[in-house]
Amino acid sequence: MADDLALLEYKAFVNSDGQDADHLLPSWVNDPEDDCCKWERVDCDSTTGHVIKLSLSNTRQFDVLSSNMYNPKNSWHLNISLFQPLKELRSLNLSFNVIAGWIQNKELSVLENLEELDLGSNILNGSSAAQDVTSLSKLSKLKYLYLKDNILNKDIIRILGTLPSLKLLDLSRNWLKGSISNKEFGKLSNVEVLTLSQNGLSGNLPIQGFTRLKILDLSQNQFSGGIPPFVGPLHSLKALSLSSNFQLNGSLPNPGLCGLKRLQELDLSQNSFEGTLPPYLNNLTSLKLLDISDNHFTENLSSDLMRRLPSSLEFMDLRHNNFQGLFSFSYIENHSKLEVFMLTGNKDRLQIDAQSLGWINPLFQLKALVLSDLHLNSIPEFLFCQQRLRVIDLSHNKLKEEFPILLLQNNYDLKFMNFRNNSFVGALPSSLGNVRDLSELDLSFNNFLGEVPKELLVGCRGLQQLILSHNKLGGEIFSSEFNFSNLMLLELSNNEFIGSLSNVKIETLAIFDVSNNNMTGPIPTWINTVSWKIPLRNNSFEGQFPCQQLMSPLLFLDLSQNFLFGPLPTCIDFTTIWEIHLEGNKFTGLLQEFLPNSPTSLSVLNLKDNSLSGFIPDLNGTFLNLKHLLLGKNCLKGSIPETLCLLENMTIMDFSSNSLSGTIPPCFQNLTFRVMENYGKSPAQTISFHIQFTDEDHIYEDLLKKNLNLFIYVPTIEELIHKIHLVTKNRERSYEGSILNLMSALDMSDNDLDGEIPQHFGVLSQIRSLNLSHNWLTDPIPTTLSMLPNIESLDLCCNNLSGKLPPELTNLNFLEVFNVSYNNLSGEIPFSMMIPQFSTFDHSSYEGNQFLCGPPLEKGCINDTETPRLKSSPSDSNKGKWYEIDLAAFLACFFPVYLVFFLLMVSLLYINPHWLTRSLYFIDHYYSKLVVALRICYYSRFQVVKAC
């Protein structure tokens, strides 16, 4: 049979590409007695026995979720003429096969009976399609054409206009760019369903000239302007989506959309529309779905406004606008068909009428309710009459009561529950375990206490997101009952959980956060399967980090403030990770063996307060995205490499409390320490879990396939960082959140650096904290430091700096901490330094400089012009530095006196032999003691240099 041979030829073609077609299509065998109608992916006509439908999606067996699927190396040029013998083929699905280029129209035209063609999720570009447009018209029966997820350009619309029977066209997620006119759209005059979402189309809205159009989706493009006053003859239109164009603005025109009598769904969300809602909306008597969320509509959300909305509405989303006033639940009592209602507050301008909280006479049964940020102080009583709820969101309110158990008892089909950021108290109810379909549960930022009920851990095995952070929960949650096979996000931070992770194994997680608890024991090997973020900060984990296998392409790793030891984890994939925090452990090993030699996207590297040794290696351009580098409180030696000067995005650099030596590289002027206002806008911050409820969830079914979209909260990078510890303003401070985003600092204190302070430090105009204390720096303080207008803390104490204090430093108007104590500075403290800003610094900022005088020091200045020759030096008990002695002056006095004394003793011994005999005996008897005494006498003038 010709159909059998055609299918076997296609299977051979797949095999020739190196794929295992026998595994994918095992029943496709060359057997004369076999019937191809029984093969998988094949449907036949029951009368003729010919093949009428082929479902060949992803016959190349790619991971459709992997971005590597669309690598050009995987591209496939398919000869569609392989299906020519299938004369009665009506439906062909070739999606997800990475078919490249374009299927020649001459080849397509052989499939004359084709009614449905799916070429979605390939890499078709249509570059040769214009060469043979006329042959495409031979597909006279083609009704449904799916071309989404390709790289087709705008010309494809003109080409496809030759298909006479086309009713559905899906060109979403392509490369359609630029403006498009109504005339161009007119070529698709017979189309009933047109989807052009997620492209780059711009200009005015082309929504005129369609007489048969029923569904039009122009969402997620770049259209601008407003909705035309007259939208043309769209009398058949049932669904219109203009969502997420962002530049669509103005008020809704009148008459505008009022002629769309058959309109059932209107989605205007995520734009810039403003003004009030037009009264003609009440005339759209067929309207079921209205989404105006994320716009700038303004007016009182009163009963008058709600009367303008048709009572036929089933889906109403009013979130994130500029509505104000008091909203009463009685305003929606006439909407008996209502199934989805969503409303959020507006910076305290919109609140719920407290009297309506007791309203308990609803005519509707909701499936989804979102009432967020509305200052609710009690749960509306009508909620306890609802028995079909699948989604409930009461987050960001002022609810201070125990968990509403009655709400659970009436709605065991709940899938999404969000009570985040309230003041709920008491224990979590065991009846949570009866909500078997629960997939997302967020109870974070409340005052729940006690243990997590075992019924929840056992009964809700379908959970995908569990967020219980920032409560007072305790106990051992990771017991043998903890077994979630679908869990993607687990947030338990800032509680009082105890126990270890040895009893559980979770290999589906994207985020695993148990930071700021009382967890103990070793870190298990399954932690390497977590794919996005691992914050385990501030617990009592111990042992070595498991590196038996390479970690997943992680974005964020925080193991700081634990008791981990051994070598740094070498299994980290540096090609994807953005932040590494290992501060406050006992990691050892050589730093240069941990850092990669290849380019990385790393923006934060915090290895502070460990026992790392070795030296800072040449980075050679591998860390060009690095913003925070913290290596303080380790045992690093060697000089500071000049390759650090290539880190132009650096804002915080900490090398304090090491044994680094040499001079400060003058090229540090390239590090402007510019504060990045968009810091943290990395993939690690912007990731959020997009919860989309499909038709299978039975929440709401719509023509636009909009379904119900919700986002479950995922912590941003700046929240996950929690704290970075820096020594500024004379003490260790913690910086976190938005304050950290504004901080820029350089700390090289407590090392063995020498030489001068580079003059070019004056170009670090954005730096807020500079700490060079406890080193061996010499020469005068550069006057260029006065060019640091934003500096708040300048610490130069305990060095060998000399000369006078530059009066230009008084230009530092934001300086809060200034310390030049224990140096060799001399002269009078400039009178200008007693201006209001510098008058806040007491004598401790200047003490330890023997020849420095004037207020605020008690020592006055002598009115002469001589400059003291002797230098003072810092009295630092932790470093070996000179104290109140000038070495050159000491040697100049010591050697002449010693020579005169030596010659005198020789003369006396020569004159009196008895004295000579007694002195030789004395030397022989007390030689060792004398040597020791001389050494003590000499070395008592020095202090011992601190060793790492």
Number of C-alpha atoms within 10 A of each C-alpha: 10 12 20 22 17 17 23 18 14 17 20 14 16 17 14 11 12 9 16 16 20 14 9 15 16 11 14 20 17 13 9 9 6 13 15 25 18 12 16 15 14 15 19 17 13 10 6 9 14 20 23 22 21 20 16 18 18 18 18 20 15 15 11 13 7 8 8 12 18 19 10 11 9 15 17 16 13 19 13 17 17 16 21 18 18 22 17 20 24 19 20 20 19 20 22 24 27 27 23 20 20 16 20 21 21 16 16 20 20 20 26 18 19 23 21 19 19 20 23 25 24 24 26 24 19 20 14 13 18 14 10 13 19 14 17 22 21 20 22 18 18 23 19 20 19 19 23 25 22 22 21 24 19 20 15 16 19 15 18 18 21 19 23 20 17 24 20 21 21 20 27 24 22 24 18 24 16 15 15 18 13 14 12 15 18 18 19 25 18 18 26 20 20 19 20 21 25 22 23 20 24 19 16 18 22 21 20 17 18 25 17 18 24 21 22 22 20 24 25 22 24 22 25 18 15 17 22 18 13 15 20 16 16 21 17 17 22 21 24 21 21 23 23 22 24 21 18 25 19 16 17 19 16 14 14 16 22 19 17 22 17 17 24 23 25 20 21 23 24 23 22 22 26 18 15 15 19 18 15 17 16 17 15 21 17 18 25 22 24 21 19 23 22 21 22 21 22 15 16 17 19 15 15 11 15 17 16 15 23 20 21 19 23 22 25 20 20 22 22 19 23 22 25 18 16 17 22 19 21 16 16 19 15 16 19 16 16 23 21 24 19 19 21 24 23 17 12 11 13 22 21 19 16 17 11 16 19 13 16 15 12 18 13 18 17 25 23 23 20 21 20 21 21 24 21 22 16 14 17 17 14 15 20 17 17 16 18 17 24 23 24 21 18 22 25 21 21 18 21 16 15 15 17 13 14 12 17 20 15 16 20 20 19 24 23 23 20 21 22 24 21 23 20 24 17 14 17 21 16 15 16 20 20 18 21 18 19 26 20 21 20 21 22 26 21 21 20 24 18 15 16 20 16 16 16 22 21 16 20 19 20 17 24 19 24 19 22 23 23 21 22 20 23 18 16 16 20 18 16 12 15 17 17 21 15 16 22 21 23 19 21 23 23 21 21 21 26 17 18 20 21 16 13 16 16 18 17 17 23 19 22 22 21 22 26 21 21 20 22 18 16 18 19 16 15 18 20 22 18 22 20 22 25 24 23 24 26 21 21 20 24 17 15 17 23 18 16 10 13 14 20 18 18 25 27 25 22 21 22 24 21 21 20 25 17 14 18 23 15 18 16 21 15 21 15 17 23 25 24 24 22 24 25 21 21 22 25 17 16 18 19 16 14 14 17 16 16 12 15 20 18 22 21 22 21 21 25 25 22 21 21 24 19 15 19 20 18 14 21 14 16 19 24 19 18 22 25 22 20 24 24 25 22 23 22 25 17 16 18 19 14 16 16 22 18 19 23 19 20 27 26 25 22 23 23 27 22 23 23 24 17 15 17 19 16 15 15 21 18 18 21 21 26 19 20 15 10 8 16 18 13 15 16 22 19 13 15 14 14 11 14 13 20 16 14 8 14 11 20 20 16 16 14 19 10 16 18 19 10 15 10 17 16 18 18 18 23 19 14 22 22 15 14 19 14 21 19 21 19 13 8 11 12 14 17 17 16 12 10 19 17 18 19 24 23 24 22 22 25 24 24 24 25 18 15 18 21 18 14 15 24 18 19 23 19 20 27 25 24 24 23 22 24 27 24 24 26 18 16 17 22 18 15 17 24 20 17 23 18 17 24 20 21 22 22 24 26 28 27 27 29 19 17 17 20 17 14 16 20 18 15 18 16 15 22 15 18 21 22 23 25 27 30 27 28 22 20 18 21 16 10 13 20 15 10 11 15 18 12 14 17 14 15 14 18 23 21 24 25 21 21 26 21 16 19 19 16 10 13 12 14 11 6 6 7 8 10 11 10 16 22 24 25 25 20 17 11 13 20 16 23 18 17 17 14 14 11 9 11 10 10 10 10 10 11 11 10 10 10 10 11 11 10 10 11 11 10 12 15 11 10 10 11 10 13 16 11 12 13 12 12 11 12 10 11 11 13 10 11 12 11 11 12 11 11 11 10 10 11 10 12 12 16 12 12 14 10 14
